[in-house]
Amino acid sequence: MIKRTLMFSNPAYLSHKNSQLVISFPDEERDDRTVPIEDIGVVVLENQQITISHGCIAALVQNNVALVSCDSSHMPTGLILPLDGGNTQAERFRYQIEASVPLKKQLWQQTIQQKIYNQARVLQMIGIDAANMFRWSKCVKSGDPDNYEGRAAAYYWQNIFSHYLNFNRGRTGEPPNNLLNYGYAILRAITARSLVSSGLLPTLGIFHRNKYNAYCLADDIMEPYRPFVDLIVYDIVAEGVGLSELNTTLKTRLLQLPQVDVSFDDMTSPLLVGMSRTTASLARCFEGASRKINYPTMSL
């Protein structure tokens, strides 16, 4: 079953009863609404006047819902995840902590290979020559010592919006950087949720190592999935709509990310489900049962 993504942009009171998320509207004459908690994958709390009961938070987290809070500018700023990812969590933590440097470098090699390949697919889909990107994806060595990720990023961002914009990628840059930032924040929450459900610790990365970053592993594993966000943003840019204000309509489109189809060798599934396949395969790599992370490929 496809899990739902819920965004709350207006004042509301959230509670739970009988395994249902109960949504009340204290400032409006509207009946309460209910949603089965087991059907929810991500909840985004955007409005600063939302009240949520502790029992509701506990029920959501217990059902492995990623609970995202936003700041006063309506950008995702916090994430609540369950502490307990499964019965074998302590064992999986140990495997993760004891992972060798060569294994981590090999996993990073696979990650960057697939990221560049998926970026190349995006360029190919929008009519940009990507032969060099496909070639670079095959040239990545263990640990990416030649920084093919950086080379690919420079070419990719120079070209992806070239039909419509003079674009420079940067978190504080001009639109559509605001759309990309929002989409990546949602993707990060999805990734962290799946890592926890696979019994892994999102803090301990295979490449990212920032002592102030609680989601280093999520930032690693989301890399090949970023192009799925980029393609949504590209479609929005191509429509010629206003981008300076990240309004509810644009956010709603970006929040469709968990339902986007992603393709593996043997199946196509929603991204939320596909991410769980990826993180489960990563857990097997840490355990020594596999040497390959199962990443999706952008479909043409």
Summary of the structure (lengths in Angstrom):
residues: 300
radius of gyration: 19.6
end to end distance: 25.0
largest distance: 61.0
contacts: 934
relative contact order: 0.14
helix: 46%
strand: 15%
